[in-house]
Amino acid sequence: MIPFRLKLIRRCALVVAMIGIAAAGMAQPAPDRDAISQLQAALPERSLPGLDSLLRRALVNAPEVIMREWALAEAEANTLVARAPMLPRLEAWANAGVTYEQRKETLDSNRTLEAVLYNVGFYQPVFHWGALAQNYQIGKLRQAISERNISETRRLLALDIRRRYFDLMLAKNGLQIARQNQTRAEEEYKQMEQLIADGVQAAGALDGPRRNLDIIRPEVRRQEVEYNMLRESLLRLAGVTEADLDTLPESLPPFGNLDAALAALVNTQTIAISNNLAGLKDQIEVERLNYKIQKTRLYPKFGLSLSVTQENRSPDNNVLGPKSLITSWNAFGTVNWRIFDSQETKGLQLASLNRLRALEVSRVQTEKQEGSEREAEALRLQLQWERLKNTELDLGRARGGLELTEHDFANGWASSRAVEDTRAHLANVLQQTNAERAAFASALAACLSNRGRDPAVTGGGNF
């Protein structure tokens, strides 16, 4: 026999070990809330009021969101329909008028009867093997799916609006650069015309400037058409007016230092369940309930029926006998039983079971795929960040080059043409930088959104 003290020591050691395990579990690295908050704060809408306002209005007024809300209203109505068979049912009918009976045996038997005939019936299902409750549960699950569809629509819409907003800004800046290039080409053409008129250049020297204009002019027109199409497309998608795009920025703001936050994002293990995966789980539950309902099709169904009826008939149901108005009160326990349906029930069960198996496989595959995708997109976001940092360095060099060229021009060491060329180079580098910033911002928003952390949709940046 083990001494009492030894038992006590072992129990204490076990308690200490359990406390240690619990503490270790609590000490496991949770998602870095500060890092997520820093990444959320880096999204461009935080510093661009126009984009923030556009997102807020679009997530309410966008046609796609409105259609999803109507679908939710339909699902709510269908939930009421699914609940109705569980509740009492009251039905009634009434006829008021004249009945004229004519008999061939004797004319004296002909008669006219004025009567009010009616029936009032009450029925309450009592026991249907859970099928009615399961059907109601299916209605509630489909309503939840519709609610999640609205959330998913808003999530994807927020990502699409950001991307289109950035594309529109880049198209506007590209159009401005193209118009500046056209202005410069037209000035060069005029200068060459003057040099030819002064006899400094031969007439053939005008071919180069003319060709440049022939290339630039249709390009400017193409960019104008593209800008207008992008603008109209964004207006239709977001369900807003022209005034909502009047504050389109010329440049995206630079990002701060996100090295530590992005590293923490890669190491984050806890990821919210996606709407797609949650929807699959609800569909699986719907199909499980469907399968249970199909299994009860050949079971007897029990209910309670109460009715009051007034009829025009003979008391002994003799067709030829005298008739009168008879009121009857009825109370019955009812049994409805489909005994054989030529294997229809078996086929429905097998079809439901196979749908359930397919949904289970899809759920498992989606879980694996989403886990891999979240890890890969975080790594790609880090690489995109490194590329953006290099582009920012190029922008700094271009700005420094312009300052040096302007300084040389002020001292007479550089021509005005050199200054114009340097400014054009800076504009191109800035456009490329804005493109990289936009690409990173879109990728960052998608990365947060796929983790359920898009502040435009959730309304906040907390876990």
C-alpha positions, 0 to 999 in steps of 0.5 A: 500500500502506498503511504498517504504522504506519498499519495499527497506528494504525487497529487501535488506534483500532478496539480503543479504539472497541470498548472504549468501546462496551463501556463505554458498554453497561456504563454503561447504566442497569440496573434500580435495585436499591435502588429495587426493594428499597425498594419490596419493603420497603414491602409491608405484610407486612414490618410485619404478622406476621399477613399474612406468616405467612398468605402463607407458609402459603397458598403451601404449603397452598392447595388450588389450589397442591396441585392444581397440584403433583399436575398436576406429578406427573402431568406428571413421570409422563408424561415417563417415559412419553414416554421409554419408547419410546426404551429397550429393550422386553422381553416374555414369555409362557408356557403350560403344560398338555396338548394332546390331538390327535385325527385322523379318519383313524385312532384310532392317531394320537390323542395327548396332549402335555404341554408348556411353550410360551413366548416371550421377546422383546427389541426396541430402536428404532434409528432413527426419524428423531428422532421418539422423542427429540422426543416425549421433549423434548415431555414435558420441556417439558410438565413445565416448563410444569407447574412454571411453572404452580405458580409462576404460581398462587403469584404470583396467589395471593399477590396475591389473599390480600393483597387479600382480607386488606385487604378483610377488615380494612376490613370489620372496621373498617367494621363497628366504625364501623357499630356505634358509629354504632348505639350513638350512634343508640340513645343519641340515641333514648333521650335524645329519649324522655326529653326527650319524657317531660319535656315538653321535646319533642313526641312527633313529635320521636321520628320522626327518631331512630327512622328513623335506627335503622331505617336503621342496624340493617339496615346493621350486619347487612349488614356483619356478613354481608359480614365473615363471608363475606369471612373464610370466603372467605379461609380457603378460598382460603388453606387455613388455619384461623381462628387464622391470622386472629386477628391481623387489624390495625386499621390498615395502617402508613403508607408512607415516602417512595417518590417516588424509588423509584417514579420509578426504577420507571417508568424501569426497562427490564429486566423479567423474562419473565412466566410467561405469555410463557415458557409460550407460548414452551414451547408454540411449541417443543412444537408445532415438535417435534410438526410434526417428528414428524408429518413422519416418520409415513411414513418407515420405522422401524428397530429390532433384535429378539431372541427365543427361542421354544419351540413345539409343531410339526412340524420341517418345519411339516407339519400332519399330521406328528409334532410335537415341542417346538422351541426357536428363537433369532431375531435380526432387523433390523426395518423398519416402514413406513407407506407411504400413509395417505390424506393423514392425515399431511398433515392432521396436518402442516397442523393442527400448522403452523397451531397453530404460526402461531397461537402465534407470533402470540400470542407477539408480541402478548403481548410487546407487550401486556405491555411496554405494561402494565408501563409503564402500571401503573408510571405508574398506581402513581405517580398512586395514590401522589400520591392516597395522600399527599393522603389522608394529609394529610387524616388529619393534619388530622382528627387535628389537628381532634380535638386542638383539639376536645378542647382546647376541650372541656377549656376548656369551649368545646365540647360533648361532642357536638362531641367525639363528632362529631369522633371519628366524623369521624376514624374515617371519615377513617382508614377512607378512609386505610386503604382508600387504603393498601390500594389502593396496597399491592395495586397495588404488589404487583401491579407488583412481581409482574408484574416477577417481584419479589414477595418472597412468591413469590421469597423475596427482593428481589434481582435 
